[in-house]
Amino acid sequence: MAENGNFDSMKKTSRQHKAEKFWDRVSGSYDREEKKDEKIYLQLIEKLKGHLESNNIVLDFGCGTGLFSTEIAKFVKSVHGIDISSKMIEKAKSKAETGGIHNVEYFQATIFDERLKPGTYDVILAFYILHLTEDTQIVMRRMKELLKPGGLILSVTPCMGEKPFLSLLFSAFSKVGIVPGIKSFKHFDLEQLLKDANFQLLQNELLKMTSNQHYMVAKK
């Protein structure tokens, strides 16, 4: 579920290769780990439903194994799911096929992939991905480019900057390659990034049952 930096789909830095290998490696246990927080997952599905319409085209940025894409597909016209991990994408495709879901298309890509056309999407999901981006300002601008006028970004981000001990711990793990690089945002850092990209911030709330996960809604 990683996405890093300003690069096209044919050029990857050492950091991106490492991130891709990490997510490939954990893909087998990803759903099981995510479902440990099933109450949060269900809470997010309910929030999503309040912002989706039947004619929407949605981009699931950092889709992982398609946990959210498969749930929202029935409420929208179509979903494109992207992830840099080929293993995650394989599992997402298998999940959609098994569930008979035909309006979701998954492909291995970054947010900068040329197959993603400007002005295409009504909604972009950015769940648990912004803190993994190498240059979040550039990513914000790219998401704005991909959205239709009035389109929405729906994001959830663990704000590690609000948990100094955990931030230091993950920084140390990142340096030795145990986890990918993680940005230590505070919630107002994300607000500023959205404002700097000329998004209108509609909602920013701390998710129930979490200590630092912020749910944000922003409009182009």
Legacy VTK file of the C-alpha trace (Angstrom):
# vtk DataFile Version 3.0
C-alpha trace
ASCII
DATASET POLYDATA
POINTS 220 float
0.000 0.000 0.000
2.949 2.269 -0.532
3.385 5.178 -2.887
6.500 7.288 -3.011
7.642 10.400 -4.781
7.423 12.029 -8.187
8.324 9.384 -10.754
6.688 7.625 -13.646
5.755 3.941 -13.721
9.017 2.935 -15.428
11.469 4.562 -13.021
11.824 3.597 -9.395
14.311 4.668 -6.777
15.948 2.362 -4.251
13.386 3.468 -1.673
10.489 2.518 -3.943
11.966 -0.908 -4.678
12.355 -1.524 -0.946
8.781 -0.436 -0.277
7.452 -2.671 -3.037
9.331 -5.676 -1.637
8.048 -4.949 1.866
4.388 -4.868 0.779
4.862 -7.946 -1.393
6.246 -9.739 1.649
3.374 -8.832 3.986
0.580 -9.298 1.428
-0.213 -12.813 2.665
-1.063 -11.634 6.180
-2.382 -8.181 5.287
-6.124 -8.901 5.470
-5.773 -10.792 8.725
-3.879 -7.918 10.352
-6.332 -5.298 9.059
-9.340 -7.245 10.289
-7.961 -7.084 13.822
-9.298 -3.531 13.733
-12.612 -4.587 12.187
-14.651 -2.030 14.146
-12.551 0.775 12.655
-12.834 -0.794 9.208
-16.640 -0.946 9.469
-16.724 2.614 10.797
-14.852 3.778 7.682
-17.147 1.895 5.312
-20.108 3.744 6.829
-18.340 7.081 6.438
-17.512 6.297 2.803
-21.107 5.457 1.955
-22.122 8.959 3.000
-19.906 10.512 0.319
-20.419 8.121 -2.601
-22.984 8.309 -5.405
-24.071 5.677 -7.912
-22.505 7.513 -10.882
-19.113 8.036 -9.206
-15.794 6.900 -10.652
-13.440 6.243 -7.736
-9.670 5.856 -7.473
-8.455 3.735 -4.550
-4.890 5.007 -4.114
-2.768 2.414 -2.317
-5.570 -0.146 -2.517
-3.651 -3.027 -0.946
-5.703 -6.216 -1.267
-8.860 -4.300 -2.171
-10.485 -4.299 1.266
-12.240 -0.992 0.680
-12.643 -1.250 -3.099
-14.621 -4.470 -2.899
-16.939 -3.001 -0.264
-17.727 0.249 -2.073
-18.021 -1.183 -5.617
-21.758 -1.810 -5.204
-22.376 1.856 -4.412
-20.545 3.447 -7.384
-20.191 3.218 -11.154
-16.584 1.963 -11.158
-13.410 1.761 -9.083
-9.771 1.798 -10.149
-7.437 0.357 -7.523
-3.685 1.010 -7.685
-0.805 -0.207 -5.570
2.940 -0.568 -6.131
2.869 -4.142 -4.792
2.197 -6.771 -7.451
1.315 -9.304 -4.744
-1.280 -6.982 -3.235
-2.790 -6.428 -6.679
-2.934 -10.194 -7.341
-4.892 -10.702 -4.119
-7.222 -7.788 -4.880
-7.982 -9.182 -8.351
-8.625 -12.644 -6.913
-10.958 -11.183 -4.285
-12.971 -9.304 -6.915
-13.189 -12.366 -9.156
-14.304 -14.620 -6.306
-16.924 -12.080 -5.251
-18.230 -11.586 -8.776
-17.350 -7.885 -8.710
-17.033 -6.612 -12.281
-16.801 -2.838 -11.920
-13.389 -2.767 -10.213
-10.119 -2.672 -12.142
-6.833 -3.239 -10.326
-3.368 -2.560 -11.676
0.126 -2.138 -10.313
0.944 1.547 -10.590
1.976 4.709 -8.805
-0.244 7.766 -8.535
1.823 9.267 -11.384
1.103 6.484 -13.863
0.111 7.848 -17.282
-2.860 5.470 -17.424
-4.498 7.684 -14.802
-5.987 10.566 -16.754
-6.548 14.099 -15.411
-10.121 15.034 -14.563
-11.299 11.412 -14.413
-12.310 10.788 -10.805
-15.171 11.946 -8.627
-13.555 10.557 -5.472
-10.038 9.509 -4.516
-9.575 7.266 -1.491
-6.237 7.819 0.234
-6.528 5.442 3.173
-3.364 4.763 5.186
-1.118 5.999 2.371
-0.218 9.697 2.720
2.242 9.067 5.573
4.097 6.674 3.235
4.588 9.165 0.406
8.037 10.548 -0.275
6.895 13.988 -1.443
3.358 14.508 -0.199
3.045 17.989 -1.723
3.579 16.578 -5.218
1.160 13.731 -4.486
-1.477 16.256 -3.383
-1.084 18.188 -6.625
-1.343 14.989 -8.652
-4.532 13.940 -6.863
-6.021 17.356 -7.559
-5.128 16.950 -11.238
-6.868 13.562 -11.388
-10.096 14.787 -9.772
-13.034 16.268 -11.600
-14.098 19.789 -10.548
-15.732 19.462 -7.145
-14.204 16.004 -6.649
-13.369 14.703 -3.173
-10.346 13.262 -1.412
-11.298 10.951 1.441
-8.264 10.122 3.540
-7.267 8.364 6.729
-3.770 8.965 8.042
-2.033 7.809 11.213
-0.494 11.033 12.530
2.652 9.654 14.088
3.841 13.128 15.038
1.167 13.081 17.738
2.790 9.973 19.246
6.484 10.924 19.709
7.590 7.592 21.149
5.961 5.589 18.348
7.368 8.032 15.800
10.909 7.436 17.074
10.321 3.691 17.169
9.083 3.517 13.582
11.904 5.781 12.444
14.412 3.349 13.924
12.622 0.372 12.336
12.643 2.163 8.997
16.391 2.776 9.114
17.092 -0.943 9.475
14.543 -1.901 6.818
11.902 -3.507 9.055
9.204 -1.096 7.854
8.999 1.443 5.007
9.771 5.102 5.603
6.942 6.825 7.485
6.223 10.557 7.735
5.520 11.805 11.251
2.609 14.077 10.434
0.440 15.923 12.902
-3.138 16.469 11.832
-2.584 20.180 11.192
0.333 19.303 8.863
-2.118 17.412 6.664
-4.582 20.279 6.830
-1.871 22.638 5.619
-0.839 20.316 2.782
-4.425 20.227 1.557
-4.793 23.998 1.824
-1.470 24.546 0.035
-2.825 22.453 -2.857
-5.955 24.669 -2.854
-8.332 22.016 -1.562
-11.283 23.031 0.577
-11.133 21.092 3.833
-14.650 19.919 4.680
-13.974 17.565 7.574
-11.160 16.562 9.910
-11.890 14.230 12.789
-10.057 11.790 14.992
-11.476 8.343 14.292
-13.293 6.729 17.181
-11.379 3.873 18.820
-8.056 5.306 17.617
-5.536 7.614 19.249
-3.991 9.265 16.193
-5.851 8.260 13.003
-7.417 11.286 11.342
-10.227 11.076 8.790
-10.299 14.010 6.380
-12.578 15.068 3.556
-11.370 17.707 1.101
-12.952 19.145 -2.035
-11.289 20.309 -5.234
LINES 1 221
220 0 1 2 3 4 5 6 7 8 9 10 11 12 13 14 15 16 17 18 19 20 21 22 23 24 25 26 27 28 29 30 31 32 33 34 35 36 37 38 39 40 41 42 43 44 45 46 47 48 49 50 51 52 53 54 55 56 57 58 59 60 61 62 63 64 65 66 67 68 69 70 71 72 73 74 75 76 77 78 79 80 81 82 83 84 85 86 87 88 89 90 91 92 93 94 95 96 97 98 99 100 101 102 103 104 105 106 107 108 109 110 111 112 113 114 115 116 117 118 119 120 121 122 123 124 125 126 127 128 129 130 131 132 133 134 135 136 137 138 139 140 141 142 143 144 145 146 147 148 149 150 151 152 153 154 155 156 157 158 159 160 161 162 163 164 165 166 167 168 169 170 171 172 173 174 175 176 177 178 179 180 181 182 183 184 185 186 187 188 189 190 191 192 193 194 195 196 197 198 199 200 201 202 203 204 205 206 207 208 209 210 211 212 213 214 215 216 217 218 219
